[in-house]
Amino acid sequence: MATPAARIPFRQAFRNERQAAAARPPRTPLTIRAARFLARRLPRWSTIRTAALSVSGFGLITAAAWHLHTVAGLAAAGVSLLILEALSGGERR
């Protein structure tokens, strides 16, 4: 327990703590940190959009060919995969 001489009034202790808190730099919210991390790590939105539209487009073409005949669906799937491989730049030089 503190001695009476070492005690400071409540008002003074409160002011000291408020000044100490004001001197600290403000904290960055977790959502802002996550957004900055993802902005550095993820590819650009145009790249993601192009990939998603290409894959879904070829998938729909394959599904339509599959409804015509199984062999046509398999052929469309093979051609779609070959085209996607060419578009993705699978072989780097």
N, C-alpha and C positions, 0 to 999 in steps of 0.2 A: 504494500500500500504506500502511496506517495505521502510524503510529509506535507504539512500545510504550507510551508514556504515554497514548495515546488509546484503547487497547484496554480493553474492559470484560470481565469474566468471562462465560462462556457462561450461567451461571445467572442473572446479573443481566439480560443481554440477553433471555433467555427470559421472565423475569418482566415486564420492561417491555413486550414485545410482547403478552403475555397480558392485561395491564392495558389496553393500548390497544385490543385486540380486545373486551374486556368493556365498554369505554366506548362503543363504537359501538352504535347501535340494531340490534335483530335484523332480519334480512332477511325479507321476506314471500315465501313460496313463490309460484312462477309460477302454480300451479293456483288458489291463493286469489285472486290478482290477476285471472285470467281469469274466475273465478266472479263476482267483484264487478263486473267490466266487463259481463258478460252479464246480470247481474241488473238493471243500470241500463238496458241497451239493449233487451232482449227484452220482448215483451208477457208478461202473466201467464199462468201455466199453464192456467187455466180458459179463457182466450181461445184459446190454441193448441189445446186439447182440443176445444172447440166447433167450431172451424174444421175440424179434421181429421175429426171425426165427421160433420159436415155434408157435406163434400166426398165422403167415402167412401160415405156413405149415398145421396146422390144418384147417385153413380157406379154403385152396385150396382142401384139402381132402373132406371137407364138401360140397364145391361147386361141386366137381366131383360127389359125391353121390347124390346131389340134382338133377343133370341132369339125373341121372338114374331114380329116382322116388322120390316123395315128402317124403314118409315115410322113405326111406333110407337116405335122406338128414337130416331129423329131428333126426333120430337115430345117424347119424355121428356127428351132432352138439352137441347132448347130451353127447356122449362119449368124444368128444373133450373137452368140458367144464369140465367134470369130470377129465380128464387127466391133463388139465391145472391147475385145483385146486390142484391136488396132487403134481404137479411139483412146484407150487408156495409156497408150504409149508403153506397152509391156516390154519392148526390147529397146533399151536405152543404148545410145552409142557414145 
